[in-house]
Amino acid sequence: MTALTVLAADTPSLVQSVDWLAIAPVVITAVVGLVVLVADLFVAERHKPALGWISVAGLAAATATLLPLRAGDRSTFCLTADPQACSYVADHFTVVVQFLVLAGALLTALLSVTAVRDARMPAGEYWFLLLSSAAGAALLPASRDLATLIVALEVASLPAFALVGMRRGDRLSSEAALKFFLSSVTATAVSLMGVSFVYAATGSLHLTQVADRLEDVPGQLDTLAMAGVALTLVGFAFKTAAVPFHFWVPDTYVGAPLPIAGYLSVIGKAVGFTGLILVTVIAFPAYSQVWGPAVAVLAALTMTLGNAAAVRQSADRPNGAVRLLAWSSVGQAGYLLVPIAAAAYTERDQIGSTLAYALMYAAVNLGAFAVAALVARTKPLHRISDYRGLYAERPLAALSLAFFLLCLAGLPPGIIGLFAKVTVFQSAVDAGLGWLAVLMAINVVIALYYYLRWTALLFRAPEGAQDARARTKAPWPVAAAIVATAITAVVLSGAPQLVLRVASGSLFTQ
């Protein structure tokens, strides 16, 4: 009896206290999703729009819970034997990415309120899937072990497959969902194999422990560990739409409902970049000689191919506007990869430039999709030529879209776009990646062509008589999304330090 008592005293307790405030953003989003799913069973068809507003309120509440977490000093689900090894960490990196994800999902929900009603999509399923995906995307930046990271990645991705194919009877939608699903599942399988290799080489899944043990891997396991590092990156490179894992993007954006295309362009990319940052700069710094050059090459290929394909988009081609935004997002992904590659050669806080750029990109790209959703109400072919004379029809929408495009191009008065690009450029120079900085500068010049071409089209004289339907009042949720993103872009251009401070601060506590 005495021996058992001594053994019990020496054994660390497996009972943990849960920091509910730290996990509140994820929990609230997931709980509201379940509430909407159950409520859908009992709510009459004429009251189904209320489910959308419940979802909007839930996302707003989840975003508000980030305010008490801004100190970035919380963690939970830690090992009792090693308190520094935690599965959930709410540091500054987590809070910034969760704000991007939840605010982006909130804007997507505003755009979706009208889209769900007009397209007669099943409301309960739509809102449940959107909230589930947002919950997974919010969990991912806080994940600090490889198992939670992969689970969060799939929770964010699996509902997105269904959302892309939500327009029943639409061939393009079904094909896009199938292509997205098959390619994503393949990438995930490769990543899981990589995680298993890393676990076999280190004996741990927690990122901090993996980093320590990769510093001293036995010689016979070095090749296994190196292969695990490379394979683990594949799944996250797919989510970022990095070349050559980008082929799903154009067709998926065209086939998806427009709010979901905007969601994938911002939140889907945030998921990929977040995971890529966590596994590279936290878990695999010992193998920076493997992933550093690989990410640099991915960045170069991605920005070049994305911009080259965007330039080729015809103004009269159906869905040309959505395809241009899709290829533009591929090019922008290349810029976002640059600071991650730079972190392999300098310090990990270089990736703050990626977050600063991502915050700018999220606001203006969602704004562009919001204007596209408004124009599509009267011109559903999504041609670039449909935007000709938009200023004469909808002056505020045209001015907003012009400002968004100038931000993406990095031209005044879109100052925040210019500053964000300079920050990314500086990270490459500081890391000694001069060739990548030069290639980025060339691609920025190439991108000016298609951004300015579209901007100029907005202010040209309309062809023929204006369509009377184009002057109908915009649905207020869509108008609210355009106004919110426009105000955000203008404020950030007036005070770029609000975002750029992320690039200079310390993001990780562990």
C-alpha positions in Angstrom: 0.0 0.0 0.0 2.8 2.4 0.8 4.6 1.6 -2.5 1.4 2.4 -4.4 1.1 5.7 -2.5 4.7 6.7 -3.3 4.2 5.7 -7.0 1.0 7.8 -7.2 2.9 10.7 -5.6 5.7 10.5 -8.1 3.4 10.1 -11.2 2.5 13.4 -12.8 -1.2 14.1 -12.9 -2.9 13.8 -16.3 -5.8 16.0 -15.2 -5.5 19.4 -16.8 -7.3 22.7 -16.4 -8.6 24.1 -19.6 -8.2 27.8 -20.4 -11.6 28.5 -21.8 -10.9 32.1 -22.6 -7.9 31.0 -24.8 -10.0 28.6 -26.8 -13.2 30.8 -26.8 -12.9 32.0 -30.5 -12.8 28.4 -31.8 -15.4 27.0 -29.4 -17.9 29.8 -30.0 -17.6 29.4 -33.8 -18.0 25.6 -33.6 -21.0 25.8 -31.1 -22.8 28.3 -33.2 -22.3 26.0 -36.2 -23.9 23.1 -34.3 -26.8 25.4 -33.1 -27.5 26.4 -36.7 -27.5 22.7 -37.9 -29.9 21.6 -35.2 -32.1 24.7 -35.6 -32.4 24.0 -39.3 -34.4 20.9 -38.5 -37.1 22.9 -36.7 -37.2 26.3 -38.4 -39.8 26.8 -41.1 -38.6 27.5 -44.6 -39.7 31.1 -44.5 -37.6 31.7 -41.4 -34.4 30.1 -42.8 -32.8 33.5 -43.5 -32.5 33.9 -39.7 -29.9 31.1 -39.7 -27.6 33.4 -41.7 -28.0 36.2 -39.2 -27.3 33.8 -36.3 -24.1 32.8 -38.1 -23.1 36.4 -38.6 -23.7 37.2 -34.9 -21.7 34.1 -33.9 -18.7 35.1 -36.0 -18.9 38.6 -34.6 -18.9 37.3 -31.1 -16.0 34.9 -31.8 -14.0 37.9 -33.2 -14.8 40.0 -30.2 -13.4 37.4 -27.8 -9.9 38.0 -29.3 -9.8 41.4 -27.4 -8.9 39.8 -24.0 -6.3 37.6 -25.8 -4.3 40.5 -27.3 -1.5 40.1 -24.7 -0.6 36.8 -26.4 0.4 35.0 -23.2 -2.0 32.1 -22.9 -1.6 28.4 -23.5 -3.5 25.2 -22.6 -3.4 21.4 -23.2 0.2 21.3 -22.1 2.2 18.2 -21.2 2.4 17.8 -17.4 6.0 16.5 -17.8 7.0 19.4 -20.0 4.8 22.5 -19.5 6.5 24.2 -22.5 5.1 21.6 -24.9 1.5 22.7 -25.4 -1.0 21.7 -28.0 -2.8 25.1 -28.0 -1.0 28.4 -27.7 -2.7 31.8 -27.9 0.4 34.0 -28.7 0.5 37.1 -30.8 0.8 35.0 -34.0 -2.3 33.1 -33.1 -4.3 36.2 -32.3 -3.4 38.0 -35.5 -4.2 35.0 -37.7 -7.5 34.2 -35.8 -8.5 37.8 -36.3 -7.8 37.5 -40.1 -9.7 34.3 -40.3 -12.8 35.2 -38.2 -13.1 38.7 -39.6 -12.8 37.3 -43.1 -15.4 34.6 -42.4 -17.7 37.4 -41.0 -17.4 39.3 -44.3 -18.0 36.1 -46.2 -21.1 35.5 -44.1 -22.4 39.0 -45.0 -22.0 38.3 -48.7 -23.6 34.9 -48.3 -26.8 36.1 -46.7 -28.1 37.3 -50.1 -26.3 34.6 -52.2 -27.9 31.7 -50.2 -31.4 33.2 -50.7 -31.0 34.0 -54.4 -29.3 30.7 -55.4 -31.8 28.7 -53.3 -28.9 26.9 -51.6 -29.8 24.8 -48.5 -29.4 27.3 -45.7 -28.8 25.0 -42.7 -26.1 23.0 -44.5 -24.4 26.1 -46.0 -24.1 27.9 -42.7 -23.0 24.8 -40.8 -20.3 24.1 -43.3 -19.0 27.7 -43.3 -18.8 27.9 -39.5 -17.2 24.5 -39.3 -14.5 25.5 -41.8 -14.0 28.8 -40.0 -13.6 26.9 -36.7 -10.9 24.7 -38.2 -9.1 27.7 -39.7 -9.2 29.5 -36.3 -7.8 26.4 -34.5 -4.9 25.9 -36.9 -2.7 29.0 -35.8 -3.0 27.9 -32.2 -2.1 24.3 -32.9 1.4 23.4 -31.6 1.5 19.7 -32.3 1.5 18.0 -35.7 -1.6 15.9 -34.9 -3.7 18.9 -34.0 -2.3 20.8 -37.0 -3.4 18.1 -39.5 -6.8 17.8 -37.8 -7.3 21.6 -37.9 -6.2 21.6 -41.6 -8.8 19.0 -42.5 -11.6 20.6 -40.4 -11.0 23.8 -42.4 -10.8 22.0 -45.7 -13.4 19.3 -45.8 -16.4 21.6 -45.4 -14.9 23.8 -48.1 -15.2 21.0 -50.6 -19.0 20.8 -50.0 -19.3 24.6 -50.1 -17.7 24.7 -53.5 -20.3 22.2 -54.8 -23.2 23.7 -53.1 -25.0 24.9 -56.2 -26.9 21.8 -57.1 -27.3 21.0 -60.7 -24.5 23.3 -61.8 -21.9 21.3 -63.8 -19.1 23.7 -63.2 -19.7 23.7 -59.4 -19.7 19.9 -59.3 -16.5 19.6 -61.3 -14.8 22.2 -59.2 -15.7 20.5 -56.0 -14.5 17.1 -57.3 -11.2 18.5 -58.5 -10.6 20.4 -55.3 -11.4 17.3 -53.2 -9.2 14.8 -55.1 -6.2 17.0 -55.3 -6.5 18.1 -51.6 -6.9 14.6 -50.3 -3.8 13.5 -52.2 -1.8 16.4 -50.7 -3.1 15.5 -47.3 -2.1 11.9 -47.6 1.4 12.9 -48.6 1.6 15.2 -45.6 0.4 12.5 -43.2 3.2 10.3 -44.5 5.7 13.1 -43.8 4.3 13.5 -40.3 4.7 9.8 -39.6 8.3 10.0 -40.8 9.0 13.0 -38.5 7.4 11.1 -35.6 9.5 8.0 -36.3 12.7 10.1 -36.3 11.9 12.2 -33.2 9.4 10.3 -31.1 7.2 13.4 -30.5 4.5 15.4 -32.2 4.8 18.6 -30.3 6.5 21.2 -32.4 8.9 22.5 -29.8 10.0 19.0 -28.9 10.3 18.1 -32.6 12.5 21.1 -33.1 14.8 20.1 -30.2 15.1 16.5 -31.3 15.8 17.3 -34.9 18.9 19.1 -33.8 20.4 15.7 -32.9 18.9 13.1 -35.1 20.9 9.8 -35.3 22.7 9.4 -38.6 20.7 6.4 -39.6 17.5 8.4 -39.2 18.7 11.6 -40.9 17.3 10.7 -44.4 14.0 9.6 -42.9 13.7 13.0 -41.0 14.7 14.9 -44.1 12.0 13.1 -46.2 9.5 13.7 -43.5 10.2 17.4 -43.5 9.8 17.7 -47.3 6.6 15.6 -47.4 5.0 17.5 -44.6 5.3 20.7 -46.5 3.4 19.4 -49.5 -0.1 19.6 -47.9 0.5 23.2 -46.8 2.0 24.2 -50.1 -1.2 22.9 -51.7 -3.4 25.1 -49.5 -1.4 28.2 -50.4 -1.9 27.4 -54.1 1.9 27.4 -54.6 3.1 26.3 -58.0 3.0 23.4 -58.9 0.1 22.7 -56.5 -2.0 25.5 -57.9 -3.9 23.8 -60.7 -7.2 23.5 -58.8 -7.5 27.3 -58.2 -9.1 28.8 -61.4 -11.7 26.1 -61.9 -12.6 26.0 -58.2 -13.1 29.7 -58.0 -15.2 29.8 -61.1 -17.4 26.8 -60.0 -17.8 28.0 -56.3 -20.5 30.5 -55.2 -18.8 33.9 -55.4 -18.6 34.4 -51.5 -16.9 31.0 -51.2 -14.4 31.9 -53.9 -13.5 35.0 -51.9 -13.4 32.9 -48.7 -11.0 30.4 -50.3 -8.8 33.2 -51.7 -8.3 34.7 -48.2 -9.1 32.2 -45.4 -8.0 29.2 -47.5 -4.7 30.8 -48.1 -4.4 31.9 -44.5 -4.8 28.2 -43.4 -2.0 27.1 -45.8 0.5 29.9 -44.8 -0.2 29.5 -41.1 0.6 25.8 -41.2 3.6 26.3 -43.4 5.0 28.9 -41.0 4.4 26.7 -37.9 6.1 23.6 -39.4 9.0 25.5 -40.9 10.1 28.1 -38.4 9.0 26.3 -35.2 9.2 22.6 -35.9 11.9 22.3 -38.6 14.5 25.1 -38.1 17.2 22.4 -37.9 16.4 21.5 -41.6 16.2 25.0 -42.9 18.8 24.0 -45.5 16.0 21.7 -46.9 12.9 23.9 -46.8 14.5 27.3 -47.2 15.7 26.9 -50.8 12.5 24.9 -51.6 10.2 27.7 -50.4 12.3 30.3 -52.2 11.9 28.4 -55.5 8.1 27.9 -54.8 7.8 31.7 -54.3 9.6 32.4 -57.5 7.5 30.0 -59.6 4.2 31.0 -58.0 4.5 34.7 -58.4 5.8 34.3 -62.0 3.2 31.8 -63.3 0.3 33.5 -61.4 1.0 37.0 -62.9 1.7 35.6 -66.4 -1.6 33.7 -66.4 -3.5 36.8 -65.1 -2.1 39.0 -67.9 -3.5 36.5 -70.5 -7.1 36.8 -69.3 -9.4 38.1 -72.0 -11.9 40.9 -71.2 -14.8 39.3 -73.1 -14.3 35.7 -71.8 -17.1 34.4 -69.5 -15.9 34.2 -65.9 -12.8 36.2 -66.9 -13.1 38.5 -63.9 -13.2 35.6 -61.4 -10.3 33.9 -63.3 -8.3 37.0 -63.1 -8.8 37.3 -59.4 -7.9 33.6 -59.1 -4.6 34.0 -61.0 -3.9 37.2 -59.1 -4.3 35.3 -55.9 -1.8 32.8 -57.1 0.7 35.6 -57.8 0.0 37.2 -54.4 0.7 33.8 -52.8 4.2 34.0 -54.3 4.8 37.3 -52.5 3.5 35.8 -49.2 6.0 33.0 -49.5 9.0 35.3 -49.7 9.4 36.1 -46.0 8.9 32.4 -45.1 11.9 31.6 -47.3 13.8 34.5 -45.8 13.2 33.1 -42.3 15.4 30.1 -43.2 18.4 32.4 -43.6 17.8 35.0 -40.9 15.5 34.9 -37.9 12.0 33.5 -37.6 10.4 36.9 -36.9 10.9 37.6 -40.6 7.5 35.9 -41.2 5.9 38.9 -39.6 6.1 40.4 -43.1 3.9 37.6 -44.4 1.3 38.4 -41.7 1.4 42.1 -42.5 1.0 41.4 -46.2 -1.8 38.9 -45.5 -3.8 41.4 -43.5 -3.7 43.9 -46.3 -4.5 41.3 -48.9 -7.4 39.9 -46.9 -9.2 43.3 -46.7 -8.7 44.4 -50.3 -9.3 41.0 -51.9 -12.5 40.3 -50.0 -13.5 43.8 -51.0 -12.9 43.0 -54.7 -15.0 39.9 -54.4 -17.8 41.9 -52.7 -17.9 44.3 -55.6 -17.9 41.3 -58.0 -20.8 39.9 -56.1 -22.7 43.1 -56.6 -22.0 43.4 -60.3 -22.9 39.7 -60.8 -26.5 40.4 -59.7 -27.1 42.1 -63.0 -24.3 40.7 -65.2 -23.9 37.1 -64.2 -21.3 36.1 -66.9 -18.5 37.6 -64.7 -16.7 39.1 -67.7 -14.1 41.8 -67.2 -15.9 43.9 -69.9 -19.0 43.9 -67.7 -17.2 46.4 -65.5 -16.9 49.0 -68.2 -18.6 52.2 -67.2 -19.2 50.9 -63.6 -18.5 54.4 -62.3 -21.4 55.8 -64.3 -23.7 53.1 -62.8 -22.4 52.7 -59.3 -19.8 55.4 -58.5 -19.1 54.2 -54.9 -18.7 50.6 -55.9 -16.4 51.6 -58.8 -14.3 53.8 -56.6 -14.0 51.0 -54.0 -12.9 48.4 -56.6 -10.4 50.9 -58.1 -8.9 51.4 -54.7 -8.8 47.7 -54.0 -7.0 47.0 -57.3 -4.5 49.8 -56.7 -3.7 48.4 -53.2 -3.1 45.0 -54.8 -0.9 46.6 -57.4 1.0 48.6 -54.7 0.3 52.0 -56.2 -0.8 55.2 -54.5 -3.3 56.0 -53.1 -3.2 52.3 -52.1 -0.4 53.1 -49.7 -0.9 50.0 -47.6 -0.3 47.8 -50.7 2.9 49.6 -51.5 4.2 49.5 -47.9 3.4 45.8 -47.6 5.3 45.0 -50.8 8.3 47.0 -49.6 8.3 45.1 -46.3 8.2 41.7 -48.1 10.9 43.0 -50.5 13.1 44.1 -47.6 12.8 40.6 -45.9 14.3 39.0 -49.1 17.1 41.6 -49.2 18.0 41.1 -45.5 18.1 37.4 -46.0 20.6 37.7 -48.9 18.0 36.5 -51.4 18.8 39.2 -53.9 17.7 37.2 -56.9 14.3 36.6 -55.4 13.9 40.3 -54.6 14.7 41.2 -58.2 12.2 38.6 -59.5 9.6 40.0 -57.2 10.2 43.5 -58.5 9.7 42.3 -62.0 6.5 40.5 -61.2 5.1 43.6 -59.4 5.7 45.5 -62.7 4.0 42.8 -64.7 1.0 42.8 -62.4 0.5 46.6 -62.9 -0.7 45.8 -66.4 -3.8 43.8 -65.6 -4.6 45.7 -62.4 -4.5 49.1 -64.2 -6.3 47.8 -67.3 -9.2 46.7 -65.1 -9.1 50.0 -63.1 -9.2 52.1 -66.3 -12.2 50.1 -67.6 -14.2 51.2 -64.6 -14.1 54.8 -65.7 -14.6 54.4 -69.4 -17.9 55.4 -71.1 -20.5 52.5 -71.0 -21.2 50.8 -74.3 -24.7 51.6 -75.4 -27.5 52.4 -73.0 -27.1 51.5 -69.4 -29.1 48.6 -68.1 -31.9 49.9 -65.9 -31.4 46.9 -63.6 -27.8 48.0 -62.9 -29.2 51.0 -61.1 -31.4 49.0 -58.6 -30.5 49.3 -55.0 -27.7 47.0 -53.8 -28.7 44.5 -51.0 -27.5 46.1 -47.8 -25.4 43.1 -46.6 -23.4 43.3 -49.8 -23.1 47.0 -49.5 -22.0 46.7 -45.9 -19.3 44.3 -46.9 -18.0 46.7 -49.6 -18.1 49.6 -47.2 -16.4 47.7 -44.4 -13.5 46.6 -46.6 -13.2 50.0 -48.3 -13.0 51.8 -44.9 -10.5 49.3 -43.7 -8.3 49.7 -46.8 -8.5 53.5 -46.6 -7.6 53.5 -42.8 -4.7 51.2 -43.3 -3.4 53.3 -46.2 -3.7 56.4 -43.9 -2.1 54.6 -41.0 0.0 51.7 -42.3 1.7 51.2 -39.0 -1.5 49.5 -37.8 -0.5 46.5 -39.9 3.2 47.0 -40.4 3.9 46.8 -36.7 3.2 43.0 -37.0 6.3 42.8 -39.2 8.6 44.2 -36.6 7.3 42.6 -33.4 7.9 39.2 -31.7 5.1 36.9 -32.6 5.9 33.7 -30.8 6.1 33.1 -27.0 7.4 29.5 -27.4 
